[in-house]
């Protein structure tokens, strides 16, 4: 006998009952990182600073609707194992004003551009800063091929 195993169905936003909170069904996505808008990098120095940030831990960069963001992947220290806030009654104002109306609960976010490694930033910088210039040949010594920037 073959039994079909299906992954558990994710709770849908539209199934919320009056007075129910979507956070009850969430994994605390909004509490596991923060992103800050930054000025669009335009120089080698800008991109080098971005590489430096990435070398210091769980940091990435993304572009969304033309705006560049620094994303720091770090769980809030007050996020409890059940994904609820440990200081809910005294949480910061930014958390109080954040609503689930447009949160990432059921969002399969896709950014215009997403950079996860310093090598990707360097490769992108080489591309945009040398745009229209004669391309020099280079061979990566490590033999590691970085993912293409889409």
URPEFEN-V15073 format. One record per helix or strand. SS is the DSSP state (2 for helix, 1 for strand). FROM is the first residue (numbers start at 1). LEN is the number of residues. Records with the same first field share a line. If there is no record, write none. Layout:
SS->FROM-LEN  FROM-LEN
This chain:
2->13-3  22-4  29-3  44-11  88-3  93-5  118-12
1->33-6  59-6  67-7  79-1  85-1  113-3
